[in-house]
């Protein structure tokens, strides 16, 4: 066992999770990643534990394995998650909604419940949840993803209040569009409707262009490191220029201006149809 601070990063086989793991290694942490397959990936200096965040037994087994190896967990970064390709809310069944929440939100609940007793017994720890700017500013045609990230935001706020008296702080990092392979893992909506076909194609094109020109995953990783090192961490950190701009608009701009800005960004009609009375 070593005296380095030990970090666990879920979903670390690629993208943002892999960048976070490498950033923490460079900063002197002893880092373990997780993936559903385990073993392969993660890069040099980042062993991957096999872990499925939707499976209670898998979560418990991975945490027990890490505690046997290191005897401690100082930092948990909950990064595992996925989205649904742009679609109207009614184009996903309840089963698909459950699947999104099972990974994006309940995965964080499972990891937190497994790690907190250990951190609490030591009177020290950090939990950083990778949310999204869409967890505070919702956009159309991403309703379930937005809802899952809003849940992460609310859970994290409450959790930080509860755990700070035990020496544990909880933070949400909110990226905007990030240039990774994230969208290639998106689920397709499982109840597509012809009425939304044209808008689905249009919004998908806009989102793909935004992802292609988005910030690199290192931008998010740097913010995670900043939050991990902060003596008095903030509850929320935005990551990247676009996320910062949206947060600023949400905080200071009139609601109508934010509403119009969101629709313009997605190239949607900003005029409401006239309503008969």
Secondary structure, DSSP 8 states (H G I E B T S, - for coil): --SS-EEEESS-SSHHHHHHHHHHHHTT-EEEEEESS-SS-S-TT-EEEE--TT-HHHHHHHHHHHHHHHS---EEEE-----B-S--GGGS-HHHHHHHHHHHTHHHHHHHHHHHHHHHHHT-EEEEEE--GGGTS--TT-HHHHHHHHHHHHHHHHHHHHHGGGTEEEEEEEE-SEESSGGGG-B--SS--GGGHHHHHHHHHHHHHHHHTSEEHHHHHHHHHHHHH-TT--SEEEESHHHHHHHHHHHHS-HHHHHHHHHHHTT---S------
